[in-house]
Amino acid sequence: MSDFVLNVNGARLHVNAPADESLLWVLRNRLNLTGTKYGCGEGECGACTVLADGQAIRSCLVPASAAVSYKIITIEGLAADGKLTPLQQAFLHEEAMQCGYCTSGMIMNAASLLRSKPHPTHDEIVEAMNGNLCRCGTYPRILAAIKRAAGEPENGGSR
């Protein structure tokens, strides 16, 4: 076991875990931040996506001890002062979730995209979100939500 400190959602949190334990399991099992989901454990589905210094990463692939130098943001830390971000509001407005399992990873990946490119094109959104899987198939609503959050005019109904 190793002792280390993680900066998660703006708080410095002391962790005692094996050095090779994934950031995903530390977040979920040791810090009780269960919004980050386990999907495939191989970095292919995107359910475990969090932000590390503003960039989307797959937390299942990163040893928690390797994340000590990053500012980690999980879905629980995205909203400020209990107020949802425009991206989170857009997901609600567009009903861009069905079972909801992939939603936190989708939102975190989209947040990273919008931080680096506030007004992405349709193709840029598709490319950026390509590694996030939704078993329910709500991709059209997810794309509409990201476009809405980016300020794209409504297209006459996305549902």
PyMOL commands that set and color helices and strands:
alter all, ss='L'
color gray80, all
select helices_A, chain A and resi 23-30+64-67+75-78+86-93+103-116+122-129+139-149
alter helices_A, ss='H'
color red, helices_A
select strands_A, chain A and resi 2-8+11-17+49-52+55-58+71-73
alter strands_A, ss='S'
color yellow, strands_A
deselect
rebuild
show_as cartoon
